[in-house]
Amino acid sequence: MPGKDGGGFIVTVILGIVGAVVGGWISTLLGFGKVDGFNIGSFAVAVVGTLVVLFIYRKLRS
């Protein structure tokens, strides 16, 4: 998600980890199956989850 985010390296890493967990939770909740191991599907779910978390983070910060 392009744009400048405040917080630095640590906040970015934490948001990425939280986003991956949220993505896995949403995927399981919607019935796409469990996220297990490292594969393309799990990676895509983690990226989508991270984008959702970043969107919410930016809305709360502004």
C-alpha positions, 0 to 999 in steps of 0.5 A, a space after each residue: 500500500 503506497 504512501 508514507 506511514 509514520 512509526 518506523 521499522 518496528 511498527 511496520 513489522 508489527 502491522 505486517 505480522 498482525 495483518 498476516 494473522 488477520 488475513 488467516 483468520 478472515 480466510 478461515 472464517 470465510 471458508 477458504 480453508 486453513 492457512 498452513 505452511 508457506 505457499 502461494 495461497 498463504 502468502 496471498 492471504 497474508 498480503 490481503 490481511 496486511 493491506 486491510 490492517 494498513 487501511 484501518 491503521 491509516 484511517 485511525 491515524 488521520 
